[in-house]
Amino acid sequence: MMSKRALCQLAKALEGLPVLGCLEGRPAARAGIRYGDVLLSVNGRRTKNFVDYLEARDLCPVGMDVVVFRDGVECELSLPFDDADSSPDTAALLAELAAKRLGPTLLDFPKPEVS
């Protein structure tokens, strides 16, 4: 299994997000996304950071079409939402991911622009 550090380096090189795991019962887990994947795009938009992911996720209320890099190959997956998934509480989702050490760190968010 690839180390977390190596996975993060691969994701950075591919300009994607490392998948450190999925929350049980959520669309990504149901679609088979797993540790070691690199999320490249959601709903046709690149996901270079977690903000990109959140914005792209909101583009379609019924699900997500994603591209992940797995074992040297890009895979396209469809992740349909059920009613509970369609309007998630982003703060609660981030808190749950953080508690399980599956979510983004501050490094995954773009730095605010200073005027």
C-alpha positions in Angstrom: 0.0 0.0 0.0 1.3 3.5 -0.9 2.3 5.7 2.1 0.2 8.8 2.8 3.2 10.9 1.9 3.8 9.2 -1.4 0.1 9.5 -2.2 0.1 13.2 -1.5 3.1 13.7 -3.7 1.5 11.8 -6.5 -1.7 13.8 -6.2 0.3 17.0 -6.2 2.1 15.9 -9.4 -1.2 15.1 -11.0 -2.9 18.3 -9.7 -5.6 16.3 -8.0 -6.7 15.4 -4.5 -5.4 12.3 -2.7 -8.1 10.0 -1.4 -7.2 9.0 2.1 -10.4 7.1 2.6 -14.2 7.5 2.3 -17.0 7.8 4.8 -19.0 4.6 5.1 -22.3 4.8 3.2 -21.5 8.0 1.3 -21.6 8.1 -2.5 -17.8 7.8 -2.9 -17.7 4.6 -0.8 -20.7 3.2 -2.6 -19.0 3.8 -5.9 -15.8 2.0 -4.8 -13.5 5.0 -4.4 -10.8 4.0 -2.0 -7.5 4.9 -0.3 -4.8 5.5 -2.9 -7.0 7.0 -5.6 -6.3 10.5 -6.8 -9.4 12.6 -7.6 -8.8 14.5 -10.8 -12.1 16.0 -11.6 -15.7 16.3 -10.5 -18.6 17.1 -12.9 -16.1 18.0 -15.6 -14.1 20.4 -13.4 -10.5 19.9 -12.2 -10.1 19.4 -8.5 -6.7 20.8 -7.6 -7.8 21.6 -4.1 -10.7 21.0 -1.7 -12.4 24.2 -2.6 -12.4 23.1 -6.3 -14.0 19.9 -5.1 -16.8 21.6 -3.1 -17.6 24.0 -5.9 -17.7 21.2 -8.5 -19.8 18.9 -6.3 -22.5 21.6 -6.1 -22.9 21.8 -9.9 -25.2 18.8 -10.0 -27.8 18.1 -7.3 -28.4 14.5 -8.2 -24.8 13.1 -8.2 -21.2 13.5 -9.3 -19.3 12.2 -12.3 -15.7 11.9 -11.2 -12.4 10.9 -12.7 -9.9 9.2 -10.5 -6.4 8.1 -11.1 -5.9 4.5 -9.9 -3.1 2.1 -10.6 -1.8 4.2 -13.4 -5.1 4.5 -15.2 -7.8 7.2 -15.2 -11.2 5.8 -14.2 -14.6 7.5 -14.7 -17.2 6.8 -12.1 -20.7 8.0 -11.5 -21.8 8.7 -7.9 -25.5 9.2 -7.6 -26.8 11.0 -4.5 -29.7 9.8 -2.4 -31.8 12.4 -0.5 -29.4 12.6 2.4 -26.4 13.3 0.1 -28.0 16.0 -2.1 -27.7 18.9 0.3 -24.9 18.0 2.8 -23.9 20.2 5.7 -20.4 21.1 4.5 -19.1 22.0 7.9 -20.4 18.7 9.4 -18.9 16.7 6.5 -15.5 18.4 7.0 -15.6 17.8 10.7 -16.4 14.1 10.2 -13.6 13.7 7.6 -11.2 15.5 9.9 -12.1 13.3 12.9 -11.3 10.2 10.8 -8.2 11.9 9.4 -9.6 11.5 5.9 -10.2 15.1 5.1 -8.3 18.1 3.9 -5.7 20.0 5.8 -5.3 23.7 5.7 -2.7 23.1 2.9 -5.6 21.9 0.7 -7.3 25.2 0.7 -6.1 28.1 -1.5 -4.4 31.0 0.4 -6.6 34.0 0.7 -5.6 36.9 -1.5 -4.3 40.0 0.3 -5.3 43.4 -1.1 
